[in-house]
Amino acid sequence: MPWIPEWLGVPYCIFQANYGSREFTFEEAKKDLHILEANLLKILSELGRYGFLLSKIENKSRRYVVVDFNSIARGVKANSDLKNLDTPEKLRRVKGYGKNYLIVGSSAAFFYHAYQFPTRYEIEVYPRDYGFWKQLLPEAEIKPTLTDPKFRAKKIIDGLYVAPPERVVVEGIKKGGVSSALDSTSVLVSENGLKNLDWTKLEEYATQHQVVNEIGAVLEALSVELTKEYGKSPIPKAVLSRLHSHIRNTGRIKQYPRDIIQKDESYSEIGKTWRLRLYLPEDVIRKPVEDIAPFSLRVV
């Protein structure tokens, strides 16, 4: 198990004794330990990496909170009980420990499209359970940002709790990268993604996350290629129309994706209608359309 050395254990115990479950600031921690700022930054960072400390930013100010040791101890026990199992099986068995989670990001996308394999699992958990999860799944990216509404919106796929496809698509597009865009387009044309997707919620997420232009352009490009390839598209025209009505006609025209090396103008005309400098590589749209579109579309 990833236990901590004494130079971290002592500060952890001091913070635990001084603050318990209360939040504290960097300045307060500095007064507690009486050490150089550079050393304190290292200690706080390492405690977070081991799962013994949480940090968050509120009103442009970073706050810290000590992870409850009982949560850490229960995670150590769970890891011992389930040590010979892979990550998905651990997640299935963890219900017996009364802990909830949500698979998100590229990991969640894979459960819908089964196309582009993620490098590691991304899992949202309740902040109170952070210590438990860091000990149980040290190989995963654990995000202590789960809330009750997010958990209630989950989908159950292969016995696992997965973020809904609308959220996966929008968050993938919002990241602004080619790889995350491919995850999103793959979900949008996959059989499992389409079966679970709620178009109204997709519109709501796009509006909330301020990526209406990007989502609209991607959907239109997909619809064009699907129609070209199979003679029809499952993307409702009404959805495109409603999204288009939300376009802001003022301000700087955005570029999408943000991480392009070579500009691909395959869909530049579509981009103009959505007020985007759209350099979306053709393969991000065409490959999922050709490779994983549902069989129902292929039978014309």
Residue pairs with C-beta under 8 A, 6 or more apart in sequence:
1 76
1 79
1 135
2 50
2 51
2 134
2 135
2 138
3 50
4 12
4 46
4 47
4 50
4 52
7 43
8 43
8 46
8 47
8 50
8 52
11 29
11 32
11 33
11 43
11 47
12 47
12 52
12 53
12 66
14 32
14 33
15 24
15 29
15 32
15 53
15 64
15 66
16 66
16 69
18 24
18 32
19 28
19 65
19 66
20 66
21 65
21 66
21 68
22 65
23 63
23 64
23 65
24 63
24 64
24 65
25 61
25 62
25 63
25 64
26 40
26 44
26 62
26 64
29 40
29 44
29 64
30 37
30 40
33 40
33 43
35 43
44 53
44 55
44 64
47 53
48 54
48 55
50 134
51 67
51 72
51 75
51 130
51 131
51 133
51 134
51 135
51 142
52 66
52 67
52 72
52 131
53 64
53 65
53 66
53 67
54 64
54 65
54 66
54 67
54 127
54 130
54 144
55 62
55 63
55 64
55 65
56 62
56 63
57 63
65 127
67 130
67 131
67 134
68 128
68 131
69 131
71 128
71 129
71 130
71 131
71 132
72 131
72 132
72 134
72 135
74 97
74 132
75 131
75 132
75 133
75 134
75 135
75 136
76 135
78 94
78 97
78 132
78 135
78 136
79 135
79 136
82 89
82 90
82 93
82 94
82 136
85 93
87 121
87 137
87 139
87 140
88 158
88 160
90 136
90 137
91 101
91 103
91 123
91 160
91 161
92 159
92 160
94 101
94 136
97 132
99 125
99 129
99 132
99 133
100 125
100 126
100 129
100 146
100 151
100 161
101 123
101 124
101 125
101 133
101 146
101 161
102 108
102 123
102 124
102 125
102 146
102 150
102 151
102 154
102 161
102 162
102 163
103 111
103 121
103 122
103 123
103 160
103 161
103 162
103 163
104 122
104 123
104 124
104 143
104 163
104 167
104 168
104 171
105 118
105 122
105 141
105 163
105 168
105 171
105 172
106 116
106 118
106 119
106 122
106 172
106 179
106 180
106 183
107 118
107 120
107 121
107 122
107 123
108 122
108 162
108 163
108 168
109 116
109 118
109 168
109 172
109 183
109 184
109 186
109 187
110 116
110 117
110 118
110 183
111 157
111 158
111 160
111 162
111 192
112 157
112 162
112 165
112 168
112 186
112 187
112 190
112 192
112 193
112 196
113 183
113 186
113 187
113 189
113 190
113 192
113 193
113 288
113 292
114 190
114 192
114 292
115 186
115 190
115 288
115 291
115 292
116 179
116 182
116 183
116 186
120 139
120 140
120 141
121 137
121 139
121 140
121 141
122 140
122 141
122 143
123 133
123 137
123 140
123 141
123 142
123 143
124 143
124 144
124 145
124 146
124 150
124 163
125 132
125 133
125 142
125 143
125 144
125 146
126 144
126 146
127 144
127 145
127 146
129 144
130 142
130 144
133 140
133 142
134 142
150 163
151 161
153 163
153 164
153 167
154 161
154 162
154 163
154 164
155 161
155 162
155 163
155 164
155 165
155 196
156 162
157 192
164 196
164 198
164 201
165 187
165 193
165 196
165 197
166 197
166 198
166 201
166 202
166 204
166 205
167 205
168 183
168 184
168 187
169 184
169 187
169 188
169 193
169 197
169 202
169 205
169 215
170 184
170 202
170 205
170 206
170 209
170 211
170 215
171 209
172 180
172 181
172 183
172 184
172 187
173 180
173 181
173 184
173 211
173 214
173 215
173 218
174 209
174 211
174 214
176 256
176 257
176 258
176 259
177 257
177 258
177 259
178 257
178 259
178 260
178 281
178 284
181 218
181 257
181 280
181 284
182 283
182 284
182 287
182 288
184 218
185 218
185 222
185 284
185 285
185 288
186 193
186 288
186 292
187 193
187 197
188 194
188 197
188 218
188 219
188 222
188 235
188 288
189 222
189 226
189 288
189 289
189 292
189 293
189 294
190 288
190 292
190 293
190 294
191 292
191 294
191 295
191 296
194 234
194 294
199 236
199 239
202 215
202 239
203 239
203 242
203 243
206 212
206 215
206 216
206 243
206 246
207 246
212 243
212 246
212 247
213 247
213 248
213 254
213 256
213 274
213 275
213 276
214 254
214 256
214 274
214 276
215 243
216 240
216 243
216 244
216 247
216 274
217 256
217 267
217 270
217 271
217 273
217 274
217 276
217 278
217 280
218 280
218 285
219 235
219 239
219 240
219 243
220 240
220 270
220 273
220 274
221 267
221 270
221 280
221 285
222 233
222 235
222 285
222 289
223 233
223 235
223 240
224 270
225 285
225 286
225 289
226 232
226 233
226 234
226 235
226 289
226 293
226 297
227 233
229 289
229 290
229 293
230 293
230 297
230 298
230 300
231 300
232 297
232 300
234 294
234 297
244 273
244 274
247 274
247 275
248 275
249 275
253 275
253 276
253 277
254 275
254 276
254 277
255 276
255 277
255 279
256 271
256 276
256 277
256 278
256 279
256 280
257 279
257 280
260 279
260 281
263 279
264 279
264 280
264 281
264 282
265 279
266 280
266 281
266 282
266 285
267 278
267 280
267 282
267 285
268 277
268 278
268 279
270 278
271 277
271 278
271 279
271 280
272 278
